[in-house]
Amino acid sequence: MYKTLRRTLALTITTLWVASAALAQAPANYAAHEFLTDYSLLEPFANSAADYRYVAPNAFKDLANYQAIMVDQPEIFISPDSKYKGAKPDDLKAIADLMRTSLATQLEEGGYNIVQSPGPGVLYLRLALSDLELIKKKRSILSF
């Protein structure tokens, strides 16, 4: 069981999930994003056209050097193709908080120490939700 948890953690900490089917069609569109330096290194993940990951060389071996994990606040990138560009800051924060809390909780349940600040022996984990397409909620005059 520990080996499975360790493998899951290694995949999780080296994984960037990019939520967009467009990536499968045109990875060059992601050059404008500054989250990663080379999007061509991403590989499809979990039998999905929308999820991608990057596993660093020696990731499984290097994992033993860490005693704790710091999960950073996720970055959210709105798609340039999104017809609607407006979003309430509280809504974006709620999405980011849910991503961060969910991952941190799963890691803690797996027996890993989660910390709130970087330091020696702390793995710094960055997350991003990329190419988010927003849909404007239709409201009638009577809904206010």
Buried (B, 14 or more C-beta within 10 A) or exposed (E): EEEEBBEEBBBBBBBBBBBBEBBBEEBEBBEEBEBBEEBEBBEEBEEEEBBBBBBEEEBBEBBEEBEBBBBEEBBBBBBEEBEEEEBEEEEBEEBBEEBBEEBBEBBEEBEBEBBEEEEEEBBEBBBBBBBBEBEEEEEEEEEE
